[in-house]
Amino acid sequence: MNTREEVGEFTQISNALMSLMRKFIFKVLRVGPIPTNISFIMDGNRRFAKKRNLEGLDAGHRAGFISVKYILQYCKEIGVPYVTLYAFGMDNFKRGPEEVKCVMDLMLEKVELTIDQAVSGNMNGVRIIFAGDLNSLNERFRAATQKLMKLTEENRDLIVVVCVAYSTSVEIVHAVRDSCVRKCKNGDGPVALELSDVEECMYTSVVPVPDLVIRTGGGDRLSNFMTWQTSRSLLHRTEALWPELGLWHLVWAILKFQRMQYYLQKKKKFH
């Protein structure tokens, strides 16, 4: 057996052991309550690239996409039914035009790659939903998001909401405007809006509100992300940059969610 074969065999054994360990950890984790929807504020891609001396405007973001793949796999194995990813906020459009173009091109590349996986039946039961002001995206990107949503709409094992061109401020304006149009479509004059009318028109109304929000990169802010929906959610911050987020960070956040159940349920009761 040559060195390459030995390395390959060792890698297979290592992967099998890691998979077995995850199954055991997740089985123990499922003894307690599991969040219905975990939202991730994916911060720290640029700092990661600087920390690792990676070249290229998209280097940190490419590393971030690798983390997305693993985190979604872990959530699926744990049994989390919904995951929400803050992929690109409206405020991100204020960055340099070169960086914005670079990130949007990378996202389009990943969306089109995922379309190929969906066409070949390799989505493993994952449904993708895009939420945000999709009309502000270029035509090719918008068409790709619509195609991917259509291709995966029957999948139910894990529903992933990708927030692009998103901010709560824009979402609320959109929801109020749409709910007014719905209520006033008969031309009957001013009508009273109910809270439920507005919530039904939110970009993220298709999924439950988050139980747990995980912010990477050490920040304490929600950064205009789902501030309407997260009033009763647990915010967990970690110093790990998004590309550094791993299995143990996720497990620790869910354990914290389980420890805080009494407080969270009491908070929901009084709202």
PyMOL commands that set and color helices and strands:
alter all, ss='L'
color gray80, all
select helices_A, chain A and resi 3-29+45-51+59-78+90-94+97-119+134-136+139-152+168-183+195-200+242-244+247-259+261-269
alter helices_A, ss='H'
color red, helices_A
select strands_A, chain A and resi 37-41+82-89+126-131+158-166+212-215+234-237
alter strands_A, ss='S'
color yellow, strands_A
deselect
rebuild
show_as cartoon
